Amino acid sequence: MTKATFRKTEEGRVVWAILANWVVVRLVSSGMTLPEWAAKGYALSAVGINKRNAIAELKPAIPLVHELYNKNGDSPNQHYGSWEAFWPILYNRLFYFFRRHNDLGRGKLVPAIAEWPGTVSEDGLTLVPPPVPPEAEAALNRLKENGDADDREARLRLINVLQRRVEDA
């Protein structure tokens, strides 16, 4: 029996699409091309991916990700009480977007486009993230329009959209 993972759920795919889109925004904001970032070993810090920026930019887009993960996550014995407590899990996923084990599948991790959920542009200069589903995009836009990232009602609307996607599947 295959172990269910959060990233394979509908909610997880939405979250991974949002993560990927954020990575692209950070890469573009850094002024680097994909080959330039590759030369830096895909260091997340080189494109400004850190906890402070994640809280400011990513948390408003997926404010209840820790609750989604608690419900559908890979670690049923681990409960994340806040977004900040869950950040190391998100960071780990971002890290593995750009790391893999050597060609033999074991040993030292090497920089590479590995678990990236999108594609690379034909010219090889940019990452192309997967699309965010329209229902989630609309909910994210409503959340942004409210102007208050701590607005629980707006966050719950986003969760409801994500849950409806799972129920409709």
Secondary structure, 3 states (H helix, E strand, C coil): CCCCCHHHCHHHHHHHHHHHHHHHHHHHHHCCCHHHHHHCCCCHHHHCCCHHHHHHHHCCCCCCHHHHHHHHCCCCCCCCCCHHHHHHHHHHHHHHHCEEECCCCCCCEEECCCCCCCEECCCCCCEECCCCCHHHHHHHHHHHHHCCCCCHHHHHHHHHHHHHHHHHC
